[in-house]
C-alpha cells in the first residue's frame, strides 16, 4: 500500500492555465506538507497544514493555494501558471508536533510550455 | 533563518569503501534531523531520523550522528555498494509551535563504482 500518493505523476500544460495536484495519505497523520524541488534539485517547503493551522512559506506566490477536503488529503491548486513554476512538487505527511519523521510521495513533475 | 549545508556536493568512490557524508545547520533549535535518499526521478526515502536529544542512529550499514551544539551531522555508509548510488539529503525540523516543514540541504550526489 502506498503511504503518500500523488496524482498525476506528470503534468504538462500551457502558461496561464489553472491546475491542481492531488495528495492523499493513508497513514492517519495529522499534518501534511507541500514541497517544491527546482531544476537544481533544491527542495523547499511551500506549505504545512494540520487541522489547526496553515503555515505558508513567505516566498510562495499567492497563485498557489492548498486545499484540504479532509484530514487525509491536501491538494495543491495553482492559478495562472508561469514558466518558473516548472518543478517537481512533493507532498509529505507526519504525525504529531514535530518529532516524528515525514513521509514523502513520489512527486509530480510539472512542465509549463 | 535556518540554513543547511551538505559537503561534498558530489562523491564517487569504488565499491566496498566506507564513506562519510557531512551536514551542517546554522540554528541548533531543532526537533530532529532526518537523512533521506533520492533516486533519479523518484521520491524521497527516509533513511534515519535522529531526535535532538539523541547522538546517533543506526540502520544496517548506515549510521547517522548528531552534534546539535555544533550544528553538525554525519551519515556513515559502511561497505558501500553500487545500489547505494543516489542523492543523499539532510533535513532539519525546527523547534516551535504549529505545523512546520523541513529545511533541506542541497544534497550529496553519491556514485559507487562497481
Backbone of each chain as ProteinMPNN parsed JSONL, in Angstrom:
{"seq_chain_A": "XXXXXXXXXXXXXXXXXXXXXXXXXXXXXXXXXXXXXXXXXXXXXXXXXXXXXXXXXXXXXXXXXXXXXXXXXXXXXXXXXXXXXXXXXXXXXXXXXXXXXXXXXXXXXXXXX", "coords_chain_A": {"N_chain_A": [[0.845, -1.194, 0.0], [0.575, 2.185, -0.895], [1.851, 4.823, 0.989], [1.868, 7.671, 0.932], [0.378, 9.231, -1.639], [0.441, 10.735, -4.828], [-1.224, 12.471, -7.433], [-1.471, 13.959, -10.67], [1.354, 11.956, -11.854], [2.901, 13.087, -13.8], [2.594, 16.279, -15.302], [1.783, 18.273, -17.884], [1.387, 21.404, -19.238], [-0.045, 24.492, -20.485], [1.232, 27.837, -20.238], [-0.41, 30.126, -18.101], [-2.629, 28.609, -17.582], [-4.843, 26.994, -15.158], [-4.22, 24.627, -12.642], [-4.425, 21.52, -10.755], [-2.951, 19.498, -8.207], [-3.209, 16.395, -6.684], [-3.112, 14.987, -3.398], [-2.888, 12.267, -1.217], [-2.853, 10.656, 1.925], [-2.506, 7.612, 3.675], [-1.792, 7.106, 6.242], [-2.85, 7.988, 8.533], [-1.944, 10.375, 9.533], [-1.668, 13.683, 10.98], [-0.719, 15.982, 9.916], [0.162, 17.647, 6.934], [2.152, 18.392, 4.009], [3.498, 20.509, 1.435], [6.133, 20.506, -0.87], [8.575, 22.051, -2.997], [10.704, 21.121, -5.596], [13.271, 22.443, -7.302], [14.848, 23.097, -10.53], [17.498, 22.783, -9.97], [17.491, 20.866, -8.144], [16.941, 21.557, -5.553], [15.167, 21.341, -2.586], [12.359, 22.895, -1.206], [10.249, 23.983, 1.427], [6.805, 24.611, 0.963], [4.146, 24.747, 1.989], [2.694, 24.014, 5.177], [0.292, 22.082, 6.855], [-2.186, 21.451, 9.245], [-5.107, 20.413, 11.095], [-5.443, 22.624, 12.513], [-3.91, 24.736, 11.713], [-2.455, 26.649, 9.092], [0.578, 27.02, 7.559], [2.439, 29.161, 5.658], [5.111, 29.403, 3.447], [6.995, 32.314, 3.068], [7.926, 32.951, 0.565], [6.287, 31.874, -1.335], [4.171, 32.363, -4.079], [0.895, 33.903, -4.166], [-0.63, 32.658, -6.015], [-0.587, 30.027, -5.598], [-2.355, 27.634, -3.77], [-3.24, 25.653, -1.026], [-5.616, 23.059, -0.471], [-7.693, 21.363, 1.732], [-9.799, 18.82, 1.789], [-10.355, 16.884, 3.633], [-8.866, 15.191, 6.466], [-7.075, 13.387, 5.364], [-6.25, 14.301, 2.939], [-4.491, 16.69, 0.973], [-4.642, 18.979, -1.318], [-3.066, 20.684, -4.045], [-3.532, 23.721, -5.511], [-2.988, 25.619, -8.395], [-2.934, 28.709, -9.848], [-3.003, 30.557, -12.93], [-0.57, 29.651, -14.309], [2.992, 29.894, -14.56], [6.13, 30.029, -16.397], [8.231, 29.659, -14.604], [7.163, 28.02, -12.713], [7.617, 25.454, -13.32], [8.685, 22.414, -12.111], [9.392, 19.82, -9.685], [6.911, 18.696, -7.575], [6.415, 17.826, -4.276], [4.487, 15.979, -2.007], [4.008, 15.502, 1.481], [3.713, 13.862, 4.698], [3.19, 13.816, 8.268], [3.081, 12.839, 11.746], [1.91, 14.367, 14.678], [3.571, 16.773, 16.88], [6.095, 17.492, 15.894], [8.332, 15.895, 16.242], [8.318, 13.603, 14.774], [8.98, 11.442, 11.944], [8.885, 12.592, 8.519], [6.982, 11.503, 5.771], [7.25, 10.939, 2.349], [5.623, 11.522, -0.812], [5.867, 10.309, -4.261], [6.223, 12.415, -5.942], [5.257, 15.026, -8.279], [5.816, 15.854, -11.516], [5.855, 18.876, -12.932], [5.468, 20.547, -15.916], [5.739, 23.469, -17.733], [4.632, 24.83, -20.705]], "CA_chain_A": [[0.0, 0.0, 0.0], [1.321, 3.425, -0.943], [1.516, 5.599, 2.168], [1.549, 9.017, 0.456], [0.244, 9.113, -3.089], [0.167, 11.989, -5.539], [-1.652, 12.358, -8.825], [-0.805, 12.978, -11.54], [2.801, 11.845, -11.733], [3.413, 14.077, -14.735], [1.588, 17.26, -15.704], [2.305, 19.198, -18.888], [0.3, 22.335, -19.505], [0.352, 25.771, -21.06], [1.312, 29.015, -19.393], [-1.679, 30.81, -17.913], [-3.683, 27.68, -17.151], [-5.002, 26.657, -13.731], [-4.137, 23.169, -12.479], [-4.397, 21.003, -9.385], [-2.257, 18.244, -7.917], [-3.866, 15.791, -5.527], [-2.289, 14.207, -2.479], [-3.621, 11.502, -0.209], [-2.031, 9.801, 2.783], [-3.304, 6.611, 4.399], [-1.038, 6.807, 7.459], [-3.543, 8.563, 9.693], [-1.194, 11.53, 10.034], [-2.48, 14.884, 11.16], [-0.076, 17.136, 9.282], [0.602, 17.403, 5.553], [3.063, 19.426, 3.515], [3.895, 20.56, 0.028], [7.481, 20.977, -1.129], [8.926, 22.267, -4.404], [12.101, 20.831, -5.935], [13.523, 23.195, -8.527], [15.69, 22.458, -11.553], [18.797, 22.485, -9.349], [17.198, 19.781, -7.2], [16.837, 22.061, -4.194], [13.832, 21.164, -2.023], [11.953, 23.938, -0.265], [8.892, 23.866, 1.937], [5.841, 25.605, 0.49], [3.05, 24.835, 2.953], [2.447, 22.993, 6.185], [-1.109, 22.226, 7.223], [-2.957, 20.478, 10.008], [-6.481, 20.884, 11.234], [-5.466, 23.847, 13.304], [-3.04, 25.812, 11.273], [-1.78, 26.624, 7.8], [1.781, 27.846, 7.539], [2.831, 29.422, 4.276], [6.434, 29.972, 3.259], [6.78, 33.684, 2.589], [8.34, 33.105, -0.834], [5.328, 31.225, -2.228], [3.189, 33.305, -4.636], [-0.484, 33.6, -3.768], [-1.274, 31.828, -7.046], [-0.586, 28.662, -5.073], [-3.2, 27.526, -2.584], [-3.551, 24.286, -0.618], [-6.992, 22.861, -0.013], [-7.793, 20.081, 2.411], [-11.203, 18.42, 1.973], [-10.407, 16.1, 4.869], [-7.557, 15.04, 7.107], [-6.189, 12.525, 4.589], [-5.963, 14.909, 1.641], [-4.09, 18.088, 0.846], [-4.451, 19.222, -2.741], [-2.382, 21.94, -4.37], [-4.118, 24.413, -6.656], [-2.094, 26.645, -8.924], [-3.608, 29.554, -10.838], [-2.198, 31.367, -13.86], [0.753, 29.036, -14.294], [4.1, 30.6, -15.199], [7.247, 29.152, -16.759], [9.03, 29.378, -13.414], [6.505, 27.028, -11.854], [8.082, 24.124, -13.706], [9.436, 21.837, -10.992], [8.76, 18.628, -9.131], [6.212, 19.038, -6.339], [6.302, 16.664, -3.394], [3.606, 16.006, -0.856], [4.532, 14.714, 2.596], [2.863, 13.888, 5.895], [3.799, 13.369, 9.515], [2.152, 12.806, 12.867], [2.343, 14.96, 15.924], [4.033, 18.152, 16.983], [7.314, 17.842, 15.183], [9.454, 14.991, 16.421], [8.09, 12.383, 14.018], [9.519, 11.548, 10.586], [7.989, 12.919, 7.424], [6.921, 10.509, 4.705], [7.061, 11.675, 1.108], [5.108, 10.904, -2.027], [6.844, 10.149, -5.335], [6.393, 13.667, -6.664], [4.554, 15.343, -9.529], [6.676, 16.691, -12.354], [5.052, 19.875, -13.643], [6.195, 21.221, -17.002], [4.94, 24.551, -18.318], [5.073, 25.092, -22.086]], "C_chain_A": [[0.883, 1.247, 0.0], [0.884, 4.313, 0.212], [1.079, 7.016, 1.788], [1.524, 8.947, -1.069], [-0.157, 10.451, -3.704], [-0.303, 11.673, -6.943], [-1.85, 13.748, -9.408], [0.691, 12.903, -11.257], [3.49, 12.862, -12.647], [2.266, 15.004, -15.14], [2.252, 18.253, -16.65], [1.16, 20.102, -19.294], [0.859, 23.662, -20.006], [0.415, 26.855, -19.99], [-0.059, 29.674, -19.292], [-2.815, 29.919, -17.451], [-3.719, 27.554, -15.633], [-4.988, 25.137, -13.614], [-4.128, 22.798, -11.006], [-3.604, 19.712, -9.327], [-2.887, 17.687, -6.634], [-2.868, 15.007, -4.689], [-3.164, 13.541, -1.443], [-2.636, 10.708, 0.623], [-2.946, 8.866, 3.586], [-2.622, 6.196, 5.703], [-1.746, 7.304, 8.72], [-2.832, 9.763, 10.294], [-2.073, 12.766, 10.108], [-1.894, 16.113, 10.481], [0.4, 16.75, 7.891], [1.346, 18.621, 5.034], [3.129, 19.375, 1.989], [5.279, 21.172, -0.064], [7.655, 21.157, -2.63], [10.401, 21.952, -4.582], [12.386, 21.461, -7.282], [14.492, 22.455, -9.451], [17.077, 22.116, -11.022], [18.642, 21.46, -8.235], [17.097, 20.243, -5.752], [15.386, 21.994, -3.716], [13.517, 22.268, -1.029], [10.508, 23.737, 0.145], [8.032, 24.981, 1.349], [4.763, 25.839, 1.547], [3.164, 23.705, 3.971], [1.004, 23.181, 6.638], [-1.545, 21.101, 8.14], [-4.31, 21.098, 10.298], [-6.582, 22.166, 12.043], [-4.806, 25.023, 12.607], [-2.485, 25.58, 9.877], [-0.579, 27.551, 7.89], [2.256, 27.95, 6.098], [4.239, 29.994, 4.261], [6.28, 31.325, 2.565], [7.165, 33.871, 1.122], [7.338, 32.51, -1.823], [4.315, 32.251, -2.748], [1.765, 32.915, -4.252], [-1.279, 32.927, -4.876], [-1.362, 30.372, -6.604], [-1.469, 28.62, -3.829], [-3.455, 26.05, -2.278], [-4.999, 24.208, -0.162], [-7.112, 21.457, 0.544], [-9.249, 19.719, 2.63], [-11.405, 17.577, 3.226], [-8.975, 15.847, 5.333], [-6.566, 14.251, 6.253], [-5.742, 13.14, 3.27], [-5.488, 16.354, 1.786], [-3.738, 18.315, -0.618], [-3.82, 20.59, -2.967], [-2.993, 22.53, -5.634], [-3.178, 25.534, -7.089], [-2.844, 27.414, -10.014], [-2.59, 30.268, -11.719], [-0.749, 30.894, -13.903], [1.775, 29.831, -15.097], [5.231, 29.619, -15.48], [8.058, 28.73, -15.533], [8.402, 28.39, -12.444], [6.915, 25.603, -12.216], [9.013, 23.579, -12.629], [8.808, 20.494, -10.672], [8.175, 19.013, -7.774], [5.999, 17.758, -5.536], [5.325, 16.951, -2.27], [4.23, 15.134, 0.235], [3.547, 14.771, 3.753], [3.663, 13.431, 7.103], [2.743, 13.428, 10.61], [2.733, 13.563, 14.041], [3.006, 16.309, 15.785], [5.338, 18.452, 16.277], [8.446, 16.859, 15.319], [9.281, 13.662, 15.688], [8.589, 12.544, 12.583], [8.446, 11.952, 9.586], [8.113, 11.852, 6.341], [6.514, 11.216, 3.422], [6.383, 10.829, 0.034], [6.194, 10.86, -3.093], [7.012, 11.393, -6.201], [5.534, 13.781, -7.901], [5.445, 16.288, -10.316], [5.788, 17.586, -13.204], [5.913, 20.582, -14.675], [5.271, 22.231, -17.657], [5.503, 24.877, -19.703], [4.901, 26.571, -22.431]], "O_chain_A": [[1.819, 1.355, 0.792], [-0.311, 4.538, 0.404], [0.051, 7.503, 2.259], [2.533, 8.639, -1.703], [-0.983, 11.186, -3.163], [0.166, 10.721, -7.567], [-2.349, 14.636, -8.715], [1.223, 13.712, -10.497], [4.531, 13.421, -12.301], [1.124, 14.571, -15.298], [3.167, 18.981, -16.264], [0.084, 19.625, -19.654], [2.063, 23.915, -19.956], [-0.269, 26.783, -18.969], [-0.783, 29.769, -20.284], [-3.844, 30.406, -16.982], [-2.787, 27.939, -14.927], [-5.654, 24.44, -14.38], [-3.865, 23.626, -10.134], [-3.589, 18.933, -10.28], [-3.071, 18.399, -5.647], [-1.907, 14.439, -5.207], [-4.06, 14.158, -0.868], [-1.683, 10.145, 0.086], [-3.993, 9.266, 4.095], [-2.837, 5.094, 6.208], [-1.286, 7.064, 9.836], [-3.089, 10.128, 11.441], [-3.076, 12.886, 9.404], [-2.517, 17.175, 10.476], [0.964, 15.675, 7.688], [1.194, 19.73, 5.547], [2.856, 18.354, 1.358], [5.576, 22.193, 0.556], [6.981, 20.509, -3.43], [11.248, 22.439, -3.833], [11.81, 21.062, -8.294], [14.896, 21.326, -9.173], [17.755, 21.247, -11.572], [19.577, 21.223, -7.471], [17.159, 19.43, -4.83], [14.487, 22.528, -4.366], [14.302, 22.547, -0.123], [9.656, 23.374, -0.666], [8.459, 26.131, 1.248], [4.502, 26.973, 1.947], [3.652, 22.613, 3.68], [0.542, 24.312, 6.789], [-1.303, 19.93, 7.85], [-4.624, 22.181, 9.805], [-7.666, 22.718, 12.231], [-5.121, 26.178, 12.892], [-2.096, 24.467, 9.523], [-0.706, 28.72, 8.253], [2.447, 26.943, 5.416], [4.532, 30.954, 4.973], [5.529, 31.458, 1.599], [6.764, 34.857, 0.504], [7.526, 32.633, -3.034], [3.669, 32.935, -1.954], [1.469, 31.739, -4.04], [-2.467, 32.652, -4.707], [-2.12, 29.585, -7.172], [-1.346, 29.466, -2.944], [-3.84, 25.286, -3.164], [-5.538, 25.136, 0.441], [-6.691, 20.486, -0.083], [-9.883, 20.24, 3.547], [-12.49, 17.558, 3.806], [-8.01, 16.239, 4.676], [-5.355, 14.42, 6.394], [-4.931, 12.548, 2.557], [-6.003, 17.125, 2.596], [-2.681, 17.9, -1.093], [-4.015, 21.522, -2.187], [-2.972, 21.907, -6.696], [-2.651, 26.285, -6.268], [-3.325, 26.826, -10.982], [-1.465, 30.544, -11.3], [0.173, 31.64, -13.575], [1.472, 30.367, -16.163], [5.296, 28.536, -14.899], [8.512, 27.59, -15.438], [9.033, 27.974, -11.472], [6.594, 24.658, -11.495], [10.009, 24.212, -12.281], [7.829, 20.08, -11.294], [8.865, 19.586, -6.93], [5.482, 16.759, -6.037], [5.338, 18.024, -1.665], [4.9, 14.144, -0.061], [2.657, 15.621, 3.785], [4.68, 12.748, 6.974], [1.663, 13.989, 10.428], [3.913, 13.418, 14.362], [3.006, 16.912, 14.712], [5.65, 19.627, 16.084], [9.434, 16.96, 14.593], [10.011, 12.706, 15.95], [8.619, 13.658, 12.06], [7.259, 11.689, 9.78], [9.205, 11.369, 6.042], [5.559, 11.992, 3.403], [6.541, 9.61, -0.024], [7.313, 11.319, -2.862], [7.856, 11.416, -7.097], [5.132, 12.781, -8.497], [5.788, 17.375, -9.852], [5.063, 17.114, -14.08], [6.957, 21.145, -14.348], [4.164, 21.898, -18.082], [6.691, 25.162, -19.853], [5.217, 26.985, -23.546]]}, "seq_chain_B": "XXXXXXXXXXXXXXXXXXXXXXXXXXXXXXXXXXXXXXXXXXXXXXXXXXXXXXXXXXXXXXXXXXXXXXXXXXXXXXXXXXXXXXXXXXXXXXXXXXXXXXXXXXXXXXXXXX", "coords_chain_B": {"N_chain_B": [[17.291, 32.55, 10.494], [17.098, 29.269, 9.324], [19.734, 27.446, 7.848], [20.959, 24.863, 5.82], [23.741, 22.948, 5.058], [25.442, 20.816, 2.863], [28.213, 18.705, 2.504], [30.465, 16.556, 0.74], [29.354, 18.085, -2.408], [29.247, 16.258, -4.406], [30.274, 12.866, -4.813], [32.401, 10.22, -5.61], [33.184, 6.904, -5.338], [35.022, 3.778, -5.11], [33.423, 0.584, -5.087], [32.778, -1.014, -1.957], [34.173, 0.615, -0.248], [34.232, 2.514, 2.82], [32.366, 5.394, 3.715], [31.776, 8.903, 4.396], [29.268, 11.275, 4.754], [28.604, 14.708, 5.055], [26.789, 17.101, 7.013], [25.678, 20.297, 7.887], [24.13, 22.72, 10.054], [22.648, 25.889, 10.767], [21.096, 26.834, 12.9], [20.634, 25.673, 16.05], [18.318, 25.039, 17.336], [16.433, 22.646, 17.063], [13.986, 20.097, 16.331], [14.507, 17.578, 15.282], [16.665, 15.682, 13.075], [16.783, 14.524, 9.799], [17.768, 12.02, 7.537], [17.649, 11.42, 4.078], [17.332, 9.447, 1.069], [17.404, 9.994, -2.419], [16.473, 8.684, -5.424], [17.086, 8.942, -8.971], [14.489, 10.678, -10.551], [12.657, 9.853, -8.696], [10.818, 9.728, -5.545], [11.438, 10.744, -2.109], [13.187, 8.717, 0.142], [13.062, 7.9, 3.452], [15.828, 7.51, 5.553], [17.12, 7.63, 8.106], [16.222, 8.948, 11.264], [17.09, 11.309, 13.607], [16.509, 12.271, 16.829], [16.57, 15.41, 18.613], [17.617, 15.009, 21.111], [19.183, 12.819, 20.881], [22.254, 11.082, 20.027], [23.094, 9.417, 18.005], [21.971, 7.245, 15.337], [21.306, 4.031, 14.014], [21.042, 1.97, 11.143], [21.228, -0.95, 9.671], [23.826, -0.88, 7.37], [24.154, 1.779, 7.685], [24.936, 4.672, 9.574], [24.067, 7.381, 11.482], [25.079, 10.402, 12.914], [24.665, 12.98, 15.391], [25.522, 16.18, 16.382], [24.309, 18.465, 18.123], [24.963, 20.868, 19.354], [27.13, 21.864, 17.954], [26.01, 22.015, 15.513], [26.081, 19.932, 13.569], [25.953, 16.99, 11.52], [26.638, 13.632, 10.58], [26.554, 11.161, 8.041], [27.31, 7.904, 7.906], [28.362, 5.431, 5.744], [28.831, 2.109, 5.491], [30.932, -0.292, 3.87], [30.314, 0.209, 1.03], [27.982, -0.134, -1.726], [27.091, -0.607, -5.2], [24.329, -0.181, -5.407], [23.899, 1.762, -3.554], [24.185, 4.13, -4.774], [22.972, 7.316, -5.253], [21.194, 10.392, -4.517], [21.832, 11.967, -1.49], [20.087, 13.422, 1.075], [19.976, 15.799, 3.644], [17.986, 16.956, 6.313], [16.476, 19.302, 8.524], [14.258, 19.805, 11.255], [12.702, 22.454, 12.692], [12.416, 23.694, 16.063], [9.413, 24.794, 17.677], [6.132, 26.196, 17.733], [3.161, 24.903, 16.135], [2.423, 23.636, 12.802], [5.114, 22.731, 10.858], [7.595, 22.74, 8.287], [10.343, 20.824, 6.852], [13.762, 21.87, 6.611], [15.912, 21.673, 4.003], [19.178, 20.476, 2.955], [21.273, 20.857, 0.021], [22.038, 18.446, -0.885], [24.059, 15.465, -1.385], [25.503, 14.039, -4.125], [25.965, 10.796, -4.753], [28.079, 8.379, -6.119], [28.724, 5.037, -6.533], [31.236, 3.12, -7.651], [31.275, 0.155, -9.544]], "CA_chain_B": [[16.81, 31.668, 9.447], [17.867, 28.017, 9.276], [20.382, 27.065, 6.595], [21.552, 23.525, 5.893], [24.791, 22.797, 4.05], [25.952, 19.449, 2.755], [29.517, 18.583, 1.868], [30.647, 17.27, -0.525], [28.179, 18.123, -3.286], [29.273, 15.024, -5.177], [31.306, 11.95, -4.332], [32.462, 8.982, -6.373], [34.134, 6.012, -4.674], [34.901, 2.382, -5.536], [32.603, -0.315, -4.271], [33.424, -1.622, -0.803], [34.739, 1.616, 0.659], [33.398, 3.202, 3.806], [32.373, 6.814, 3.39], [31.076, 9.808, 5.317], [28.629, 12.463, 4.193], [28.518, 15.725, 6.094], [25.666, 18.041, 7.009], [25.761, 21.291, 8.964], [22.972, 23.599, 10.107], [23.043, 27.127, 11.448], [20.291, 27.073, 14.093], [20.608, 24.407, 16.787], [16.989, 24.823, 17.927], [15.767, 21.708, 16.159], [13.315, 18.921, 16.869], [15.199, 16.392, 14.824], [17.369, 15.732, 11.79], [16.403, 13.342, 9.041], [18.521, 11.739, 6.319], [16.878, 10.784, 3.027], [17.961, 9.228, -0.225], [16.53, 10.217, -3.561], [16.935, 8.101, -6.668], [16.68, 9.796, -10.097], [13.091, 10.614, -10.947], [11.848, 9.233, -7.641], [10.586, 10.494, -4.337], [12.421, 10.655, -1.042], [13.078, 7.592, 1.061], [13.661, 8.23, 4.737], [16.841, 6.542, 5.981], [17.321, 7.69, 9.551], [15.754, 10.143, 11.962], [17.741, 11.477, 14.91], [15.874, 13.308, 17.644], [17.552, 16.387, 19.094], [18.217, 14.511, 22.353], [19.979, 11.636, 20.575], [23.569, 11.327, 19.457], [23.248, 8.674, 16.769], [21.008, 6.218, 14.973], [21.905, 3.053, 13.106], [20.154, 1.085, 10.41], [22.045, -1.754, 8.766], [25.168, -0.341, 7.1], [24.109, 3.226, 7.841], [24.988, 5.225, 10.926], [23.995, 8.832, 11.455], [25.384, 11.036, 14.194], [24.197, 14.356, 15.535], [26.106, 17.038, 17.407], [23.415, 19.613, 18.0], [25.594, 22.11, 19.819], [27.994, 22.395, 16.895], [25.234, 22.09, 14.287], [26.637, 19.014, 12.576], [25.551, 15.589, 11.451], [27.312, 12.85, 9.56], [25.982, 9.883, 7.64], [28.383, 6.953, 7.619], [27.915, 4.268, 4.981], [29.865, 1.078, 5.535], [30.988, -1.293, 2.794], [29.399, 0.75, 0.026], [27.577, -0.996, -2.832], [26.56, 0.188, -6.322], [22.941, 0.182, -5.114], [23.853, 2.945, -2.683], [24.276, 5.328, -5.625], [21.751, 8.126, -5.138], [21.45, 11.681, -3.859], [21.516, 11.891, -0.072], [19.621, 14.72, 1.557], [19.884, 16.038, 5.075], [16.94, 17.951, 6.571], [16.222, 19.536, 9.94], [12.94, 20.334, 11.613], [12.997, 23.406, 13.756], [11.53, 23.782, 17.219], [8.46, 25.898, 17.601], [4.746, 25.757, 17.705], [2.487, 24.823, 14.849], [2.899, 22.709, 11.779], [6.242, 23.358, 10.169], [8.239, 21.791, 7.395], [11.76, 20.558, 6.947], [14.705, 22.665, 5.844], [16.804, 20.708, 3.359], [20.403, 20.823, 2.275], [21.194, 20.658, -1.426], [22.282, 17.053, -1.179], [25.332, 14.917, -1.877], [25.259, 13.066, -5.185], [26.913, 9.722, -4.497], [28.223, 7.32, -7.129], [29.568, 3.919, -6.114], [31.726, 2.466, -8.872], [31.384, -1.312, -9.391]], "C_chain_B": [[17.719, 30.438, 9.349], [18.455, 27.795, 7.893], [21.086, 25.733, 6.807], [22.526, 23.379, 4.741], [25.281, 21.367, 4.053], [27.249, 19.436, 1.959], [29.927, 17.105, 1.878], [29.354, 17.311, -1.341], [28.083, 16.853, -4.109], [30.447, 14.187, -4.704], [31.239, 10.676, -5.152], [33.551, 8.112, -5.758], [33.969, 4.602, -5.214], [34.05, 1.591, -4.56], [33.42, -0.887, -3.109], [33.998, -0.613, 0.185], [33.714, 2.11, 1.664], [33.458, 4.694, 3.494], [31.507, 7.607, 4.375], [30.537, 10.995, 4.544], [28.388, 13.445, 5.339], [27.352, 16.677, 5.893], [25.878, 19.017, 8.157], [24.554, 22.206, 8.891], [23.283, 24.76, 11.046], [22.29, 27.374, 12.755], [20.121, 25.751, 14.841], [19.263, 24.124, 17.464], [16.159, 23.943, 16.999], [15.051, 20.627, 16.941], [14.129, 17.676, 16.555], [15.897, 16.664, 13.495], [17.084, 14.426, 11.072], [17.294, 13.234, 7.801], [17.615, 10.977, 5.35], [17.808, 10.38, 1.893], [16.921, 9.476, -1.299], [17.183, 9.613, -4.787], [16.4, 8.943, -7.821], [15.222, 9.594, -10.478], [12.159, 10.028, -9.903], [11.631, 10.192, -6.485], [11.694, 10.298, -3.328], [12.135, 9.442, -0.164], [13.779, 7.965, 2.355], [14.613, 7.129, 5.17], [16.927, 6.482, 7.503], [16.781, 9.013, 10.072], [16.44, 10.193, 13.315], [17.029, 12.593, 15.651], [16.959, 14.212, 18.223], [18.264, 15.912, 20.362], [19.14, 13.315, 22.113], [21.32, 12.027, 19.954], [23.759, 10.586, 18.138], [22.107, 7.689, 16.587], [21.677, 5.312, 13.944], [20.805, 2.251, 12.429], [20.994, 0.327, 9.392], [23.437, -1.182, 8.607], [25.234, 1.176, 7.278], [24.159, 3.62, 9.312], [24.991, 6.735, 10.801], [24.282, 9.362, 12.851], [24.864, 12.462, 14.188], [24.932, 15.029, 16.677], [25.358, 18.354, 17.32], [24.111, 20.92, 18.358], [26.487, 22.731, 18.751], [27.269, 22.492, 15.563], [25.737, 21.174, 13.19], [26.037, 17.623, 12.69], [26.387, 14.905, 10.378], [26.499, 11.6, 9.271], [27.128, 8.997, 7.191], [27.784, 5.764, 6.89], [29.069, 3.272, 4.953], [29.76, 0.162, 4.322], [30.051, -0.922, 1.648], [29.181, -0.221, -1.141], [27.048, -0.126, -3.972], [25.111, 0.636, -6.106], [22.8, 1.359, -4.169], [23.921, 4.242, -3.489], [22.938, 6.048, -5.631], [22.169, 9.508, -4.655], [20.978, 11.572, -2.412], [21.229, 13.294, 0.446], [19.534, 14.72, 3.071], [18.83, 17.117, 5.286], [16.735, 18.085, 8.073], [14.826, 20.11, 10.112], [13.114, 21.219, 12.832], [11.997, 23.268, 14.899], [10.549, 24.921, 17.026], [7.061, 25.36, 17.482], [4.2, 25.645, 16.301], [3.096, 23.819, 13.911], [4.004, 23.382, 10.992], [6.98, 22.312, 9.366], [9.708, 21.625, 7.685], [12.544, 21.584, 6.141], [15.768, 21.714, 5.325], [18.135, 21.331, 2.97], [20.245, 20.527, 0.787], [21.597, 19.257, -1.844], [23.713, 16.74, -1.567], [24.989, 13.848, -2.898], [26.353, 12.005, -5.099], [26.893, 8.7, -5.626], [29.179, 6.278, -6.574], [29.955, 3.144, -7.37], [31.86, 0.958, -8.648], [32.827, -1.796, -9.549]], "O_chain_B": [[18.944, 30.555, 9.298], [17.763, 27.937, 6.885], [21.725, 25.505, 7.834], [22.187, 23.65, 3.59], [25.509, 20.776, 5.108], [27.369, 20.059, 0.904], [29.764, 16.442, 2.902], [28.377, 16.646, -0.997], [26.991, 16.415, -4.471], [31.47, 14.707, -4.259], [30.163, 10.117, -5.366], [34.705, 8.529, -5.665], [32.903, 4.254, -5.722], [33.975, 1.899, -3.371], [34.6, -1.203, -3.261], [34.276, -0.959, 1.333], [32.51, 2.125, 1.406], [34.493, 5.196, 3.056], [30.647, 7.066, 5.071], [31.256, 11.638, 3.779], [28.017, 13.052, 6.445], [26.978, 17.011, 4.769], [26.218, 18.613, 9.268], [24.013, 22.449, 7.812], [24.069, 24.633, 11.984], [22.807, 28.063, 13.635], [19.526, 24.813, 14.311], [19.094, 23.08, 18.096], [15.304, 24.423, 16.254], [15.44, 20.28, 18.056], [14.402, 16.844, 17.42], [15.738, 17.721, 12.885], [17.138, 13.352, 11.671], [17.541, 14.222, 7.108], [16.918, 10.035, 5.728], [18.919, 10.894, 1.767], [15.733, 9.209, -1.122], [18.301, 9.977, -5.152], [15.366, 9.596, -7.675], [14.78, 8.467, -10.701], [10.998, 9.739, -10.194], [12.172, 11.296, -6.446], [12.754, 9.757, -3.643], [10.994, 9.182, 0.218], [14.961, 8.309, 2.349], [14.254, 5.952, 5.158], [16.819, 5.413, 8.103], [16.872, 10.049, 9.413], [16.381, 9.232, 14.082], [16.951, 13.722, 15.167], [18.123, 13.822, 18.311], [19.376, 16.351, 20.657], [19.806, 12.851, 23.038], [21.497, 13.13, 19.437], [24.484, 11.049, 17.257], [21.386, 7.346, 17.525], [22.488, 5.749, 13.127], [19.792, 1.902, 13.035], [21.419, 0.885, 8.38], [24.157, -1.012, 9.591], [26.279, 1.781, 7.039], [23.526, 3.003, 10.169], [25.823, 7.304, 10.095], [23.786, 8.83, 13.844], [24.653, 13.068, 13.138], [24.965, 14.52, 17.797], [25.72, 19.243, 16.549], [23.871, 21.953, 17.732], [26.595, 23.953, 18.647], [27.83, 22.989, 14.586], [25.817, 21.568, 12.026], [25.673, 17.15, 13.767], [26.789, 15.527, 9.394], [25.84, 11.053, 10.155], [27.826, 9.299, 6.223], [26.818, 5.161, 7.356], [30.15, 3.572, 4.446], [28.673, -0.121, 3.818], [29.111, -1.654, 1.34], [30.058, -1.01, -1.493], [26.597, 0.993, -3.724], [24.714, 1.706, -6.567], [21.705, 1.895, -3.999], [23.733, 5.327, -2.939], [21.906, 5.468, -5.97], [23.349, 9.763, -4.415], [19.858, 11.136, -2.147], [22.023, 14.219, 0.274], [19.075, 13.759, 3.687], [18.776, 18.087, 4.53], [16.812, 17.1, 8.807], [14.296, 20.799, 9.241], [13.61, 20.782, 13.871], [10.879, 22.787, 14.714], [10.819, 25.883, 16.307], [6.853, 24.189, 17.163], [4.742, 26.247, 15.373], [4.142, 23.23, 14.185], [3.83, 24.502, 10.512], [6.99, 21.134, 9.723], [10.249, 22.2, 8.63], [12.068, 22.099, 5.129], [16.441, 21.033, 6.099], [18.227, 22.528, 2.694], [19.216, 20.013, 0.35], [21.511, 18.91, -3.022], [24.47, 17.604, -2.009], [24.286, 12.883, -2.599], [27.525, 12.29, -5.345], [25.835, 8.222, -6.034], [30.305, 6.595, -6.191], [29.101, 2.585, -8.058], [32.485, 0.527, -7.679], [33.09, -2.994, -9.45]]}, "name": "protein", "num_of_chains": 2, "seq": "XXXXXXXXXXXXXXXXXXXXXXXXXXXXXXXXXXXXXXXXXXXXXXXXXXXXXXXXXXXXXXXXXXXXXXXXXXXXXXXXXXXXXXXXXXXXXXXXXXXXXXXXXXXXXXXXXXXXXXXXXXXXXXXXXXXXXXXXXXXXXXXXXXXXXXXXXXXXXXXXXXXXXXXXXXXXXXXXXXXXXXXXXXXXXXXXXXXXXXXXXXXXXXXXXXXXXXXXXXXXXXXXXXX"}
